[in-house]
């Protein structure tokens, strides 16, 4: 068949399988003897265009016994729009002037067998003479084919005519698979691919925050491929699907009921239905029997723009993308121009007339031609929603422009067309790829895949004032616009049950800032629990997958949704603890000064002279410094204060202990001096005492100097003790230096304590060694307990413990050594005599 055309072997194999499948389905050969099925509409012309339309959505099923031709398939739909466009072109002085286009329009009855049969008749022509040889004439073959509506039907045609380079332009086949030029090289369409609609639907669902949806599709090329594209786009948008069900109108009714039950039991409020009108009608009829909870329907363009579907009132609020509405001037008048003679001449028009007006020759009500088509309310006469019709209209004009480019030339501002030019389908295919024109304000062009620019209207089913559902355009989608700008709303949307607020359809509520998502085991990614962020971490976005830690100097607020600067803490003069310690420090210094004043005013009294007044005054001076140096530990640490506080503490306390040690040695030496023949006091007189104090103090000065030179203390932000705040403290710089200073003080204190213990039982009535023993006992006890308290105290309490130890030991010294003397001086002056001091203890 058609062996005069060059067909690659691979494509011939495709044709073979198409022929085989058709033969099994309809038992029809290339040209059968007898009567072939005539076209529904036809007209002669210089060039013939074929049309395939599903004029009816059913077909009569018959048993084939292969002894006679199958019964003709009876079907009707958008064919009249094609005839209108061809007649408009034939009357145009600009497009194909002087050339007449003809047409052969067939009804496929929305069935694959019918479609294949029509495709064979269009490719082979309608010659009534049967050619038994292999050489079939090409004279009756159409140049191009418009159709069909369903994707499966168009696939059947394309697999048959594609290998012969016969252009096919579909007006309603949206399957993305048809964009594959390897499989369908001659396929074009004026309706956008489902790939664009799937992307648009996914963006629509994402736009309204729906992350938990149900999905229903037709079990066909249209539904399966369209839903696959949508699910892929939905996954990229982070949308989860609770269920994905499919069925076909030919399936048992139990299959439809099962899908309806899934919808009723589901938790997803939003349902994306990628269904053909036939399947959607069956599903809604099933749901109408036992209504499901309110559902927000998202529809594909096939059913969401079908006026006949508006009778399902429980679907109010449905939204979906549809082909743009259009206006075709003169079409309505053409459709209504059906005089009785024209109706009688066409079997399909007669059938339409009888069905529309419920009259037939066999009925009591006979059609007599008086019926008024103007008053008829039917999809045929309703031109208010010209969507698919415009796709047919554009398809005809696309082919006309391709033929025009092949046979016409522009010369001297005039168009000349050669009607005698012999055209082949391959030429039309080449020029069809390049067409780019505008008709009635609608641009027509094809990309490399044979697809047009994708533009949609967002259609919403809203109730009118009369209570009836109507389709309202509420937005637009243009795939040619930049990313993020394709989708725009132009008016308010009415949702399910007439609501004005966007319904919520999520598996889990959004996780607020301060929490993170944890997926529920065994469930999709949209099902999760919201857990608070761990300590020290925040999330500042809704539905955050992870929490992240704050910077080192920051800490989360109570909601854990932002990082706040950590408060800086140190022992300050504004703290109650700081005020108390400062008060004791100043009070101690004042007490030491007052004591010194009392001693100075009674410096000639025996009790003052007997206790080495020079060392006593030096001791009181050092105690004053000990009390005051604790003030350097209060306030914000700085470089100078950190170095000063530890060195001042170390030096003043060594000076203090050196004085006490000197007094202890003096007591022992004084007792030794009372023994016969002893001259020990000359070896430990005032110069030696001063030298002892200076020497012991100098050693501490040397230790502090080395410490400051090698690794001095410095201010540091302690971020480890407390997570929620910063402790500003003085780092030791060198721990060895600090413990060397403290150890030296402890060594002197221990030595002094031992000497005082040795001198505590001397027979004087006033034995100062006893007082020194008790004071050093307190001093050593304080500083021994200081070590574990200092190590274990956190934050600013470390400083408070150190100040407390300094104050406690200082108060211990001043109270134990000087309080008894001051008491005698001030309150018992009768005991402040040399005689009383020199008396031996009688006990």
C-alpha positions in Angstrom: 0.0 0.0 0.0 1.4 3.4 -1.0 4.6 1.8 -2.1 5.5 4.8 -4.1 6.3 6.7 -0.9 9.6 6.3 0.7 9.1 4.8 4.2 11.9 3.8 6.5 11.8 0.2 7.6 11.3 1.0 11.3 8.2 3.1 10.5 6.8 0.4 8.2 7.0 -1.9 11.2 4.9 0.6 13.2 2.4 0.7 10.4 2.2 -3.0 10.3 1.2 -3.3 13.9 -1.3 -0.5 13.5 -2.9 -2.4 10.6 -2.8 -5.6 12.6 -4.5 -4.1 15.6 -7.1 -2.5 13.4 -7.8 -5.7 11.5 -8.4 -7.6 14.7 -10.7 -4.9 16.0 -12.8 -4.1 13.0 -11.9 -6.7 10.3 -11.4 -4.0 7.7 -8.7 -4.2 4.9 -7.1 -1.4 2.8 -10.0 -1.3 0.3 -12.8 -3.7 0.7 -15.1 -4.6 -2.0 -18.6 -3.3 -1.6 -19.8 -0.2 0.1 -17.3 1.8 2.2 -18.4 4.1 5.0 -19.0 7.6 3.6 -17.8 10.7 5.4 -20.2 12.6 7.7 -19.5 15.8 5.7 -17.5 16.4 2.6 -16.9 19.0 0.0 -14.6 19.0 -3.1 -11.7 21.4 -3.4 -8.3 21.9 -4.9 -6.8 20.5 -1.7 -8.6 18.2 0.7 -8.3 18.3 4.5 -9.5 15.4 6.5 -11.3 15.7 9.8 -11.8 13.2 12.5 -14.3 14.1 15.3 -15.9 12.2 18.1 -19.3 13.4 17.3 -20.9 10.9 19.7 -19.3 9.5 22.8 -20.5 6.0 22.2 -20.5 3.3 19.6 -22.7 0.3 18.8 -20.8 -2.9 19.7 -21.4 -5.7 17.2 -20.0 -9.2 16.8 -17.9 -9.5 13.7 -18.2 -12.8 11.8 -15.7 -11.7 9.2 -18.2 -12.5 6.4 -19.6 -9.0 6.0 -18.6 -5.5 6.7 -19.1 -4.3 10.3 -22.1 -2.0 10.9 -21.3 1.6 10.4 -20.4 3.5 13.5 -22.9 6.2 14.4 -21.6 9.3 16.0 -21.5 13.8 16.1 -19.6 17.0 17.5 -17.2 20.0 16.4 -17.3 19.2 12.7 -19.4 22.2 11.8 -16.7 24.6 13.2 -14.2 23.0 10.8 -16.6 23.5 7.9 -17.1 27.2 8.9 -13.4 27.8 9.0 -12.8 26.2 5.6 -15.7 28.2 4.0 -14.3 31.4 5.7 -10.8 30.7 4.2 -12.3 29.9 0.8 -14.0 33.4 0.8 -10.8 35.1 2.0 -9.0 37.3 -0.5 -5.8 37.2 1.4 -5.4 33.5 2.5 -5.2 31.1 -0.4 -6.8 33.4 -3.0 -8.2 31.6 -5.9 -7.8 28.2 -4.2 -10.6 26.2 -2.7 -10.1 23.9 0.2 -12.2 20.8 0.4 -12.9 18.5 3.3 -13.8 15.0 4.3 -15.1 14.7 7.9 -15.6 11.4 9.7 -17.0 10.4 13.0 -14.7 8.2 15.1 -17.3 7.6 17.8 -14.6 8.1 20.4 -13.4 4.5 19.8 -10.0 3.2 18.7 -11.5 0.8 16.1 -13.5 3.6 14.6 -10.6 6.0 14.6 -8.3 3.5 12.8 -10.9 2.8 10.2 -11.3 6.5 9.5 -7.6 7.0 9.3 -7.4 4.2 6.7 -10.1 5.8 4.6 -8.5 9.2 4.8 -5.1 8.0 3.7 -6.4 5.7 1.0 -9.2 7.9 -0.4 -12.8 6.8 -1.2 -12.4 5.2 -4.6 -15.3 2.8 -5.1 -13.1 0.6 -7.2 -11.2 -2.1 -5.4 -7.6 -2.5 -6.5 -6.4 -6.1 -5.8 -2.8 -5.3 -6.6 -0.3 -3.9 -4.1 -0.2 -0.5 -5.9 -2.8 1.7 -4.4 -3.6 5.1 -5.9 -2.6 8.2 -4.0 -5.1 10.4 -5.8 -7.7 10.3 -3.1 -5.4 10.8 -0.1 -5.9 13.9 2.0 -3.0 16.4 2.6 -3.6 16.6 6.3 -5.9 15.5 9.1 -7.5 17.5 11.9 -8.3 15.3 14.9 -9.1 13.5 17.0 -10.3 14.7 20.5 -9.0 12.0 22.8 -5.3 11.4 23.2 -5.6 7.6 22.7 -7.5 8.2 19.5 -4.9 10.7 18.2 -2.2 8.2 19.1 -3.9 5.6 16.9 -4.1 8.0 14.0 -0.6 9.3 14.4 1.0 5.8 14.5 -0.7 5.1 11.2 -0.2 8.4 9.3 3.1 9.5 10.9 5.3 7.2 8.9 3.8 8.7 5.7 4.5 12.3 6.8 0.8 13.2 6.7 0.4 16.2 9.1 -2.1 15.6 11.9 -3.3 18.6 13.9 -5.3 17.7 17.0 -7.7 20.2 18.7 -8.2 18.4 22.0 -5.5 15.7 22.5 -3.3 16.9 25.4 -1.2 13.8 26.4 2.4 14.8 26.9 3.5 11.7 25.2 2.4 13.1 21.8 5.2 15.7 22.1 7.7 12.9 21.4 8.8 13.5 17.8 10.5 10.1 17.6 7.2 8.3 17.9 4.8 10.9 16.5 6.8 12.9 13.9 3.9 14.5 12.1 1.7 15.3 15.1 0.7 18.9 16.0 -1.9 20.4 18.2 -3.5 23.7 18.9 -4.3 22.8 22.6 -1.4 22.9 25.1 0.2 19.7 26.3 -0.8 18.2 29.6 2.8 18.9 30.7 2.0 22.6 31.0 -1.4 21.9 32.6 0.2 19.5 35.1 2.8 22.2 36.0 0.0 24.8 36.3 -2.1 22.5 38.5 0.9 21.8 40.8 1.7 25.5 41.1 -2.0 26.2 41.8 -2.1 23.6 44.6 1.2 25.0 46.0 -0.1 28.5 45.8 -3.0 27.8 48.1 -0.8 25.8 50.6 -2.3 22.4 50.0 0.2 19.7 50.7 -2.1 16.7 51.3 -4.2 15.8 48.3 -6.0 13.0 46.6 -5.6 12.1 43.0 -8.1 10.5 40.6 -7.4 9.9 36.9 -8.8 8.3 33.8 -7.2 4.9 33.1 -6.2 6.1 29.6 -3.3 7.7 27.9 -4.8 11.1 28.7 -5.3 10.4 32.4 -2.2 8.2 33.1 0.3 10.5 31.3 -1.3 13.7 32.6 -1.4 12.5 36.2 2.2 11.2 36.0 3.3 14.7 34.9 1.3 16.3 37.7 2.6 13.9 40.4 6.2 14.6 39.2 5.6 18.4 39.4 3.8 18.0 42.7 6.7 16.2 44.3 9.0 19.0 43.2 6.7 21.5 44.9 6.6 19.4 48.2 3.1 18.1 47.7 2.1 14.7 49.0 -0.6 12.4 47.6 -2.7 10.4 50.0 -4.0 8.2 47.2 -4.0 7.9 43.4 -6.9 6.0 41.9 -7.8 5.3 38.3 -10.7 3.9 36.4 -12.2 3.9 32.9 -15.7 4.3 31.8 -15.7 0.8 30.4 -14.7 -0.7 33.7 -17.2 -2.5 35.9 -19.3 -0.2 38.1 -17.7 -1.8 41.2 -14.4 -0.1 40.2 -16.1 3.3 40.2 -17.7 2.5 43.6 -14.3 1.6 45.0 -12.8 4.9 43.9 -15.8 6.7 45.4 -15.3 4.9 48.8 -11.6 5.9 48.8 -12.6 9.5 48.4 -15.2 9.2 51.2 -12.7 7.7 53.7 -9.8 9.9 52.8 -8.5 12.7 55.0 -7.4 14.9 52.1 -9.8 17.7 51.5 -8.4 18.6 48.0 -8.9 16.2 45.1 -7.1 16.6 41.8 -9.2 14.9 39.1 -7.4 14.3 35.8 -10.4 12.7 34.2 -12.2 12.8 30.9 -15.7 14.0 31.0 -17.2 10.5 30.7 -15.2 9.2 33.7 -15.9 12.3 35.8 -19.6 12.0 35.2 -19.6 8.4 36.4 -17.7 9.3 39.5 -19.9 12.2 40.5 -23.0 10.2 39.9 -21.6 7.6 42.3 -20.7 10.2 44.9 -24.1 11.7 44.5 -25.7 8.5 45.8 -23.8 8.7 49.1 -22.3 12.2 49.5 -18.7 12.3 50.9 -17.5 15.0 53.3 -17.0 18.3 51.6 -14.2 18.1 49.0 -12.4 20.8 47.1 -12.2 19.6 43.5 -9.3 20.6 41.3 -10.1 19.7 37.7 -8.4 19.2 34.4 -9.6 21.2 31.5 -11.6 18.3 30.0 -14.4 18.3 32.5 -14.0 21.5 34.5 -15.1 23.6 31.5 -17.8 21.3 30.4 -21.2 23.0 30.9 -23.0 19.7 31.2 -21.0 18.9 34.4 -22.5 22.0 36.2 -25.5 20.0 37.2 -23.5 18.4 40.1 -24.2 21.2 42.6 -22.2 19.5 45.4 -19.1 20.3 43.3 -19.6 24.1 43.8 -16.3 25.8 44.3 -14.4 23.5 41.9 -11.5 25.2 40.2 -9.3 24.2 37.3 -7.5 25.3 34.2 -9.4 25.5 31.0 -8.7 26.6 27.4 -9.2 30.3 26.9 -12.6 31.4 26.0 -12.8 33.0 22.5 -15.0 34.8 20.1 -15.4 33.6 16.5 -17.3 36.2 14.6 -20.1 34.7 12.4 -19.9 31.2 13.9 -23.2 31.3 15.7 -25.0 32.4 12.6 -23.4 29.6 10.7 -24.4 27.0 13.2 -28.0 28.2 13.2 -28.1 28.3 9.4 -29.6 24.8 9.0 -32.5 24.9 6.5 -34.6 21.7 6.2 -33.0 20.9 2.9 -29.5 20.9 4.4 -30.7 18.8 7.4 -32.4 16.3 5.2 -29.3 15.9 3.0 -27.2 14.8 6.0 -27.8 11.7 8.1 -26.0 13.2 11.1 -27.8 16.5 10.9 -31.1 14.7 10.7 -30.2 12.7 13.7 -29.2 15.8 15.5 -32.4 17.6 14.5 -34.6 14.7 15.7 -32.8 14.3 19.0 -32.8 18.0 19.7 -36.6 18.5 19.0 -37.7 15.0 20.0 -39.3 14.3 16.7 -38.9 11.5 14.2 -40.8 10.0 11.3 -41.5 6.9 13.3 -43.0 8.9 16.2 -46.3 10.6 16.6 -44.4 13.9 16.6 -43.1 14.3 13.1 -40.4 16.8 12.2 -42.0 19.2 9.7 -39.3 21.9 9.4 -41.2 24.4 11.6 -38.8 23.8 14.5 -37.0 26.9 15.5 -33.3 26.3 16.0 -32.9 29.8 17.5 -34.9 28.8 20.6 -33.0 25.6 21.1 -30.9 25.4 24.3 -28.2 22.9 23.7 -24.4 22.7 23.6 -24.6 23.0 19.8 -26.2 26.5 19.9 -24.3 27.7 23.0 -21.4 29.8 21.8 -20.8 31.5 25.1 -18.0 29.1 26.0 -16.0 28.7 22.8 -13.0 26.9 24.0 -12.5 23.6 22.1 -14.3 25.1 19.1 -11.6 27.7 18.8 -8.9 25.0 18.9 -10.6 23.4 15.8 -10.8 26.9 14.2 -7.1 27.5 14.8 -6.2 24.0 13.5 -7.9 24.7 10.2 -6.2 28.0 9.8 -2.8 26.5 10.7 -3.1 24.0 7.8 -4.4 26.8 5.5 -1.3 28.9 6.3 1.0 25.9 5.7 -0.7 25.3 2.3 -0.5 29.0 1.5 3.3 29.0 2.2 3.7 26.0 -0.1 1.7 27.2 -3.2 1.6 31.0 -2.9 4.1 33.7 -3.5 4.2 37.4 -2.7 5.0 39.5 -5.8 4.5 43.2 -6.1 2.4 43.4 -3.0 0.0 40.8 -4.4 -0.4 37.2 -3.6 -0.3 34.6 -6.4 -1.2 31.0 -5.8 -0.8 28.2 -8.2 -3.7 25.8 -7.8 -2.2 23.3 -10.2 0.8 22.7 -8.0 1.0 19.1 -7.0 1.4 19.0 -3.2 2.6 16.2 -1.1 1.9 15.8 2.6 5.6 16.1 3.4 5.7 19.6 2.0 2.7 20.7 4.2 4.5 19.1 7.2 7.6 21.2 6.5 5.7 24.5 6.2 3.4 23.6 9.2 6.4 23.7 11.5 7.0 27.3 10.5 3.5 28.8 10.7 3.2 31.9 12.9 0.1 34.0 12.5 -2.7 35.7 14.4 -6.4 35.0 13.8 -9.1 37.0 15.6 -6.5 38.1 18.1 -5.3 34.5 18.8 -1.6 33.7 18.1 -0.9 30.4 16.4 2.6 28.8 16.3 4.2 25.5 17.1 7.4 24.8 19.0 9.9 22.0 18.1 7.5 19.4 19.6 4.5 20.6 17.7 3.0 22.3 20.8 1.5 25.8 21.0 2.2 28.4 23.7 0.4 27.2 26.8 -2.1 29.7 28.1 -5.0 28.8 30.4 -7.9 30.4 32.2 -8.5 29.6 35.9 -12.1 28.6 36.0 -14.2 28.6 39.2 -17.6 27.0 39.6 -19.7 29.6 41.4 -23.3 29.9 42.2 -25.2 32.6 40.4 -28.0 34.7 41.9 -30.5 32.2 40.6 -28.7 29.4 42.5 -27.3 27.7 39.5 -23.7 26.9 39.0 -21.8 28.8 36.4 -18.2 29.0 35.2 -16.3 32.2 36.2 -12.8 33.0 35.0 -10.9 34.1 38.1 -7.3 34.0 36.9 -4.9 33.2 34.1 -1.8 31.1 33.5 0.8 31.8 30.8 3.7 29.5 30.5 5.6 31.9 28.3 6.1 34.4 31.1 9.1 34.3 33.4 9.3 31.8 36.2 7.1 32.9 39.1 5.0 35.2 37.1 3.0 32.6 35.1 0.1 32.4 37.5 -2.1 35.4 38.5 -5.5 35.8 40.0 -7.9 38.4 38.8 -11.0 38.0 41.0 -12.2 36.3 44.2 -12.6 32.5 44.3 -15.6 30.8 45.8 -14.6 27.5 47.5 -16.4 24.4 48.5 -19.8 24.9 50.2 -19.7 28.5 49.2 -16.8 29.4 51.5 -14.8 32.5 51.0 -11.7 31.3 52.9 -9.2 28.9 51.4 -9.8 25.4 52.6 -7.0 23.7 54.5 -5.7 20.3 53.2 -2.6 19.2 55.0 -1.6 15.9 56.6 0.0 17.8 59.5 -0.3 21.4 60.6 2.7 23.6 59.9 5.5 23.6 62.4 5.8 27.1 63.9 9.2 28.8 64.2 11.0 27.3 67.2 10.1 23.8 66.2 11.3 21.3 63.6 9.7 18.6 61.5 10.2 15.0 62.3 8.7 12.6 59.8 6.2 10.1 60.9 7.4 6.6 60.3 6.0 4.9 57.3 4.1 8.0 56.1 4.8 10.6 53.3 7.0 13.5 53.9 4.0 15.8 54.5 3.1 13.8 57.6 5.3 14.8 60.5 5.4 15.8 64.1 6.6 19.2 65.4 9.3 18.9 68.0 10.7 21.9 69.9 14.3 22.9 69.0 16.9 21.5 71.4 18.5 23.8 73.9 20.7 26.4 72.3 19.1 26.0 68.9 16.4 27.9 67.0 14.4 27.7 63.8 13.1 31.0 62.4 11.1 29.6 59.5 7.8 27.8 59.3 8.1 24.1 58.6 11.8 24.0 59.2 13.4 20.6 58.8 16.3 21.4 61.1 17.2 23.7 64.0 20.5 25.4 64.0 22.6 26.6 66.9 23.0 30.2 67.9 26.4 31.9 67.6 28.6 31.4 70.7 27.6 34.8 72.3 23.9 34.4 71.6 21.1 32.3 73.1 17.6 31.5 72.0 14.6 33.3 73.3 11.8 31.4 75.1 10.1 30.6 71.8 13.4 29.5 70.3 12.7 31.4 67.1 15.5 34.0 67.3 18.9 34.4 68.8 19.4 37.1 71.5 22.6 38.4 72.7 23.5 36.6 75.9 23.5 38.8 79.0 27.0 39.5 80.3 27.3 38.8 84.0 30.0 39.8 86.5 30.0 40.8 90.2 29.1 44.5 90.0 28.4 47.2 92.5 24.8 47.1 91.4 24.3 43.5 92.6 23.1 43.0 96.1 26.0 40.5 96.7 28.5 43.1 95.4 27.0 45.8 97.6 27.2 43.6 100.7 30.8 42.6 100.0 31.8 46.1 99.2 30.2 47.3 102.4 32.1 44.7 104.5 35.3 45.6 102.7 35.0 49.3 103.4 33.8 48.5 106.9 36.9 46.3 107.5 39.2 49.0 106.3 37.5 51.6 108.5 37.8 49.2 111.5 41.5 48.8 110.8 42.0 52.6 110.6 40.0 53.1 113.8 42.1 50.5 115.5 45.2 52.2 114.3 43.9 55.5 115.6 43.1 53.9 119.1 46.6 52.4 119.2 48.2 55.7 118.1 46.3 57.7 120.7 47.4 55.2 123.4 50.8 54.5 121.9 52.5 55.3 125.3 50.3 52.9 127.2 52.0 49.6 128.4 49.7 47.3 126.4 50.6 49.0 123.1 54.3 49.2 123.9 54.4 45.6 125.1 53.0 44.4 121.7 55.6 45.8 119.4 53.8 48.9 118.3 55.9 49.2 115.0 54.8 45.8 113.8 51.2 46.4 115.1 50.9 49.6 113.0 52.4 47.9 110.0 50.0 45.0 110.5 47.0 47.3 110.7 48.2 49.1 107.5 48.5 45.8 105.7 45.0 44.7 107.0 43.6 48.0 105.6 45.1 47.1 102.2 43.7 43.6 102.5 40.2 44.9 103.1 40.5 47.4 100.3 42.1 45.1 97.7 38.9 43.1 97.7 37.2 46.1 96.0 39.3 45.4 92.9 37.5 42.1 92.5 34.1 43.9 92.1 33.2 45.5 88.8 33.8 44.6 85.1 37.1 43.0 84.6 39.7 44.8 82.5 43.3 44.2 81.7 44.6 46.4 84.5 42.0 45.3 87.1 42.7 41.6 86.4 46.5 42.1 86.9 45.9 44.4 89.9 43.5 42.2 91.9 45.6 39.1 92.0 48.9 40.8 92.6 47.5 43.2 95.2 45.8 40.3 97.0 49.0 38.2 97.0 51.4 41.0 98.1 49.1 42.6 100.8 48.3 39.2 102.4 52.0 38.2 102.5 52.7 41.6 104.1 50.0 40.9 106.6 51.2 37.4 107.4 54.8 38.6 107.5 53.9 41.1 110.2 52.0 38.4 112.2 55.0 36.1 111.8 57.3 38.8 113.0 55.1 39.4 116.1 55.1 35.7 116.8 58.9 35.5 116.5 59.2 38.6 118.8 57.0 36.8 121.4 59.3 33.8 121.4 62.4 35.8 121.4 61.1 38.0 124.2 60.5 34.8 126.3 64.0 33.5 125.5 65.4 36.9 126.5 64.1 36.6 130.0 66.2 33.5 130.6 69.5 34.1 132.5 72.4 34.9 130.3 70.3 35.2 127.1 71.0 38.0 124.6 68.8 36.7 121.8 66.9 39.9 121.4 69.9 41.7 120.0 69.7 39.3 117.1 66.1 40.0 116.5 65.7 43.6 117.2 63.6 46.1 115.2 66.0 46.1 112.2 65.8 42.4 111.9 62.1 42.5 112.2 61.8 45.0 109.4 64.2 42.9 107.3 62.1 39.8 107.9 58.9 41.5 106.8 60.6 43.0 103.7 62.3 39.8 102.8 59.1 37.7 103.0 57.2 40.3 101.1 59.9 40.7 98.4 59.6 37.0 97.6 55.9 37.4 96.9 56.6 40.5 94.8 59.1 38.5 92.8 56.6 35.7 92.2 53.9 38.2 91.1 56.4 39.9 88.8 57.3 36.7 87.1 53.7 35.8 86.8 52.8 39.2 85.2 55.7 39.0 82.8 55.2 35.5 81.5 51.5 35.0 81.5 49.4 37.7 83.2 45.7 37.4 84.1 43.4 38.9 81.5 39.6 39.5 81.1 37.8 36.6 79.5 34.2 35.8 78.4 33.3 32.5 80.0 30.9 30.8 77.7 31.0 27.3 79.2 29.8 27.7 82.8 26.3 28.9 81.7 24.8 28.3 78.3 22.3 31.1 78.5 24.7 33.9 79.7 28.3 35.1 79.5 30.4 35.3 82.6 32.9 38.1 82.4 35.8 37.1 84.6 39.5 37.3 84.9 41.4 34.3 83.5 44.4 33.3 85.5 46.7 33.4 82.6 49.0 31.0 84.3 47.4 28.7 86.9 50.9 27.9 88.2 51.4 31.6 89.0 48.1 31.9 90.8 48.7 28.7 92.9 52.3 29.8 93.6 51.0 33.1 95.1 48.4 31.3 97.1 50.7 28.5 98.1 53.3 31.0 99.4 50.7 32.7 101.5 49.6 29.3 102.8 53.3 28.4 103.6 53.8 31.6 105.6 50.5 31.1 107.4 51.3 27.5 108.3 54.8 28.5 109.6 53.2 31.3 111.6 50.6 29.0 113.0 53.2 26.5 114.1 55.3 29.1 115.9 52.2 30.5 117.6 51.2 27.1 118.8 54.7 26.7 120.3 54.3 30.1 122.1 50.7 29.7 123.3 51.6 28.3 126.8 54.1 31.0 127.8 53.4 32.2 131.4 52.6 35.9 130.7 49.4 37.2 131.9 48.9 38.7 128.5 50.3 36.2 126.0 49.8 37.5 122.4 50.8 34.1 121.0 47.5 32.7 122.1 45.6 35.4 120.1 47.9 34.8 117.1 47.3 31.1 117.3 43.6 31.5 117.2 43.7 34.1 114.4 46.0 31.9 112.3 43.7 28.9 113.0 40.8 30.9 111.5 43.0 32.1 108.6 44.2 28.6 107.7 40.7 27.2 108.0 39.2 29.9 105.8 41.8 29.4 103.0 41.7 25.6 103.2 37.9 25.6 102.7 38.4 28.3 100.0 40.2 25.9 97.6 37.3 23.5 97.0 34.7 26.3 97.1 36.7 28.4 94.6 37.1 25.5 92.2 33.4 24.4 92.4 31.7 27.8 92.4 30.3 28.9 89.0 30.4 32.3 87.4 30.5 35.4 89.5 30.3 33.3 92.6 33.9 32.3 92.1 34.8 36.0 92.7 32.4 36.2 95.6 34.0 33.2 97.3 37.5 34.7 96.8 36.4 38.1 98.3 34.7 36.3 101.2 37.9 34.4 102.0 39.9 37.6 102.0 37.4 39.4 104.2 36.9 36.5 106.6 40.6 36.0 107.1 41.2 39.7 107.5 38.4 40.1 110.0 39.8 37.0 111.8 43.2 38.6 112.1 42.0 42.0 113.2 39.4 40.7 115.7 41.6 38.0 117.2 44.8 40.1 117.5 43.5 43.6 118.2 40.0 43.4 119.6 41.2 42.2 123.1 43.8 45.0 123.3 41.3 47.6 122.3 38.8 46.3 124.8 41.4 46.7 127.6 42.4 50.1 126.4 38.9 51.4 126.1 36.9 49.5 128.7 39.4 48.1 131.2 42.1 50.8 131.5 42.9 49.5 135.0 44.5 46.4 133.4 46.5 48.6 131.0 49.5 48.7 133.5 53.0 47.3 133.3 52.4 45.5 136.6 49.4 43.6 135.3 51.2 42.7 132.2 54.3 41.4 133.9 52.4 39.2 136.4 52.8 35.4 136.0 49.8 33.3 135.4 49.2 31.7 138.8 47.5 28.7 137.3 
